[in-house]
């Protein structure tokens, strides 16, 4: 997904080694390397939510800012340049399955879209439109020191109340696909959810939807499905996940 970035200048470096100058000054990758350097220098566990980020995400203001960003730019995902995660507010529901299927087939008529349209009939779509708050983050940010190594799919694909994260409705990926047209990461993004449609062959597995891109299509987004065993422990800490974020009132 496209991230908000800005340029890192020499003033931001504050004395790192000269040989890192070129990496840190890069507009494309500079903030990544600056963030990694900061993680190495601090005493707290790395790749976990800071209290400041938790506080920011607990306010309605930051989510309203994300909504305004989408209205102004048509880019669904929002982040501050120093965040290693992204957020968005997504509208789901507001129509029955038959109406949504027609909309899906009209908007997503490529190979991937046609391959997934049968699942729509199994969603419990709400008759009224609902706003959900989503966060996209790397798997490593969920664990801290809590995961038993290696983490299983069940360790990741579950609510994380300490971070105010819950699973997404299964239709989330489909509504998101209608408004997101490009994908910029090499790693795929999986939507966290609990969904086992009637046509799933192996009842020990759960169906997941993911986003990525096909190289031949440039940055054009592609959406697919995986049926994965719940006990799967082949985890990649750099993989991206989307969770629903419960804003504390």
N, C-alpha and C positions, 0 to 999 in steps of 0.2 A: 504494500500500500504506500502511497506517496506521503512522505514526511515533510514537515516544515523545517527548513534548515536556514541558517544564515552564516555569514563568514566569521571564522575565528581569526582574530588579528594577533599580532605579536604581543599586544598589551594584555591579552588573556592568558598568555603562556606562563608568566610569573616565574621565570627562571628554570623551565625544563631544559634538558640537555639540548645543545645546538643541533645535534643530528636529528632531533624530532621536529625541527622547525617546518620542514616541507609538509610533513603529515598533518601537523596541527593547523597550518595555515590554509589547508584545503577547504574550499567551500562545500565540496561534496562529502568528504569524510572527516573533516576536522573535528567536529563535535564528538564524533565517535571516539577518536583517539584521545581527546581531552577528557572525556568521561572515563575511559579506561585508565588514564594516568591518575585521575582523581581517586578512583577506586583503589589503586595500588597504594596510594599515600595515606588513606584514612584508616582508622582503627576498626570501624564497624565492619560487619560481614559484607562481602561484595554481592552485587546483583540482587539486592533486596530493596523493598520500598523504604524510602526515608520518611521520617515523621512529617516533613514538609509536604511531600507528595500526597501522603495520606490525608493531610488536612486540606490540601487543595481539592482533592477529589470528593471530599465530604461536603463541599459547598455547592449550592445550586448555580452560583455564578459561573463556575468553570464550564459547566455543562451548557449553560445558556450561551457562553462564548463559542463553544463547539457548534451549536446550532446556527449561530450567526455566521460563523465561518463557512458552513455548508451553503447557506442562502447566498452569500456573497461570491463564493468561488466555485460552487458545485462540486467541491472536494469533500467527501463525507468525513474522512478522518482528520483529526486535529491533534496537534501536539505543540508544546513549547519546545524550543530548540534543544534544551538540555534534558528533556524527558527521554528515557529509553523505552517509552511506550506511547501509544496513541489512544484517543478516545473519540466517541461519536455518539450522537443521539439518533436512533433509527425508528421510523414509524413502521409498525407491522399491523396486520389485521385490517379490519374495515371492509371486508368483502368475503363472500363465501368461496368455497374451493373451486367451483366451476368458473366463477368470474376471474379468480386469480389465475387459473390454468390458462384461460384465454389470453390474459395479459402476459403471462410467462411465454407462451408460444409465439406471441407477436414480437416480444422484445428479445427473447433468447432463442433464436431459431438456428443456432449453430449446432454442431455435433454434440457438444457437451450439454447444451440446454435440452435437446430432444431426448438425450439419454436419461435425464433426471426427472422429466415431467411426470412420470407415473407416481412418484413419491408424494406429489402435491395432494392427491386424493386422500392420503392418510393423515394430513395435518388437521388439528383442531383449531381452525382459524376463528378468531374472535370477530363478532359482527361490528364492533366498534374499533376505531383506530387507537392503538396504544403506543406510547413512546417508551422505548427501552434504552438504557444507558449501557454502552458497550466499551470494553477496553481491550486493546490488542497488545500483548506482551509476550516476551520470551519465556519459555518454560522455566528457566533457571530462576526467574523472579518469584516463582511460586514457592520454592522449596526452602530457601534460607538454610537452616541446619535441621529441618524437620523430616526430610525424606530419608527413608531407609534405602541405601544404595543396593542395586539400581532401582530407581523409581518405576512403578508399574503404571499402566494406563489408568487404573483405578485411583492411584495417588494423585494424578493430575486432573483427570476428568471428574471432578467432584466439587462441591462448594468449598470455598476457602473463606470462612467467616472472619478470620483475622485480617483479611484484605477486603472484606465486603464484596466478595465475588461469589456468584451463583451460576448455575448452568443456563444456557440460552434456550429459548423455545426452538424446536426443530426447524420452523419456517424462517428463522432469522437469516440464514445464509441466502435463501431465495429472495427475500425482500432486499437484502443488501446487494445482491447481484444485479438488481434492476437499476441501482443508482451508482455503482462503482464500475468503471469501464477499464481501468488500467491497474497493473500490478508491477511493483518495482523491485521486489526482493527475490533473491535466489532460493531462499527457503520458503516452503509452502506455509500457509496459515490454516489451522484446523479450528473449527467452531466447537466449543465444549458444549455437550448436550447429552441427553439420554433418549435415544430413539431406536426402536427396533420394529420396523414396519413388518406387516404380515408376510411379505415376500422374501424376507431375509432367510437364507438357506440354513445357516448355522445359528441356532438359538443362543449359543454361548457368546455371540458377537454383537457388537453395537455398531450402528451405522453413523458415520461421521461425514460431514461435508467440509471440503477444503477449497482454498483459493490458491492459484498459482498463475503461471503464464507459460504459453508455448513459445519457444524460442523463434519459431518461424513466423509468429505473429507479433514480434516485437514486445511491447509492453501490454498488449491486449490481455485482459483478464480471462482466465479459464477456471471453471468450477467443476469439481468432481466429487465422487463419493468413495469412501473406504468402509469395508466391513471388517472391524478389528476386534480380536479377542480381548475381553476385559482384563485378563491377566497379563497381557503383553507387556514385556519389560524392556523392549528395545527402544530406549528413550534417547532423544537428542536434546540436550539442555538449551541449544540455540534455536530450537523450533519455535514458531510463533503460534499462539493460541488466542482465541477471542472468547471472553467471558462477559457475562452480564454483571454490571456493577450496581450494587444497591446503595443509592445515595441516602445517607443517614439524615433523618428529619429532626 
